[in-house]
Amino acid sequence: MTVKTTLSFTDRHHRFLSEKVRDGLFATRSAVVANAVEHMIQDEEEREVALSALAEEVRARLRTARSEYVDREAAFSTARAAVDASRGK
């Protein structure tokens, strides 16, 4: 279903929309706006998935026994050695 609405844009935004139509990238200015909104929806959905995954990782780590913790120095020693080697140290 399509809903008709009225939107206001700055001159800069209107010029940008018109250029995309003129360049043949979109059929109408409405199509440009719809595409931008669709990208915003996708970005928000991806952000929600990432935040949920991060929250689950935090919960999983909170369930990890302290005896299973990895020593910080040991965990990053290989990475530090690689960085130092790339710097000629």
C-alpha positions as CSV (number, residue, x, y, z in Angstrom):
1,M,0.0,0.0,0.0
2,T,1.2,3.5,-0.8
3,V,0.4,6.4,1.4
4,K,0.6,9.9,0.1
5,T,2.2,12.5,2.4
6,T,3.8,15.9,2.2
7,L,7.4,16.4,3.2
8,S,9.6,19.5,3.3
9,F,13.3,19.6,2.4
10,T,16.1,22.1,2.5
11,D,17.3,23.4,-0.8
12,R,20.3,21.2,-0.4
13,H,18.3,18.0,0.1
14,H,15.9,18.8,-2.7
15,R,18.8,19.4,-5.1
16,F,20.3,16.1,-4.1
17,L,17.0,14.2,-4.6
18,S,16.6,15.9,-8.0
19,E,20.1,15.0,-9.1
20,K,19.6,11.4,-8.3
21,V,16.4,11.4,-10.5
22,R,18.2,13.4,-13.2
23,D,21.1,11.0,-13.2
24,G,18.7,8.1,-13.8
25,L,19.4,6.4,-10.5
26,F,15.8,6.7,-9.4
27,A,12.5,7.3,-11.2
28,T,11.2,9.9,-8.8
29,R,12.2,11.9,-5.7
30,S,9.8,9.8,-3.7
31,A,11.7,6.7,-4.8
32,V,14.9,8.3,-3.5
33,V,13.3,9.0,-0.1
34,A,11.8,5.6,0.1
35,N,15.2,4.0,-0.6
36,A,16.8,6.1,2.2
37,V,14.0,5.2,4.6
38,E,14.5,1.5,3.7
39,H,18.2,1.8,4.4
40,M,17.4,3.3,7.8
41,I,15.1,0.4,8.6
42,Q,17.7,-2.1,7.6
43,D,20.4,-0.2,9.7
44,E,18.1,-0.3,12.7
45,E,17.3,-4.0,12.3
46,E,21.0,-4.8,12.0
47,R,21.8,-2.6,15.1
48,E,19.2,-4.5,17.1
49,V,20.7,-7.9,16.0
50,A,24.2,-6.7,16.9
51,L,23.0,-5.3,20.3
52,S,21.2,-8.5,21.1
53,A,24.3,-10.6,20.2
54,L,26.4,-8.3,22.4
55,A,24.0,-8.6,25.3
56,E,24.0,-12.4,25.0
57,E,27.8,-12.4,24.9
58,V,27.9,-10.3,28.1
59,R,25.4,-12.7,29.8
60,A,27.5,-15.7,28.7
61,R,30.6,-14.1,30.1
62,L,28.9,-13.3,33.4
63,R,28.1,-17.1,33.6
64,T,31.8,-17.9,33.2
65,A,33.5,-19.1,36.3
66,R,36.4,-16.9,37.4
67,S,38.6,-20.0,37.2
68,E,38.0,-20.1,33.5
69,Y,39.1,-16.5,32.9
70,V,42.0,-16.0,30.5
71,D,45.0,-14.0,31.7
72,R,44.9,-10.6,30.0
73,E,48.7,-10.6,29.3
74,A,48.5,-14.1,27.8
75,A,45.4,-13.2,25.7
76,F,47.0,-10.2,24.1
77,S,50.7,-11.3,24.0
78,T,50.5,-12.6,20.4
79,A,48.8,-9.5,19.1
80,R,51.3,-7.2,20.9
81,A,54.2,-9.3,19.5
82,A,52.8,-8.9,16.0
83,V,52.3,-5.1,16.4
84,D,55.9,-4.8,17.8
85,A,57.3,-6.8,14.9
86,S,55.5,-4.6,12.4
87,R,57.0,-1.5,14.1
88,G,60.5,-3.0,13.9
89,K,60.8,-3.5,17.7
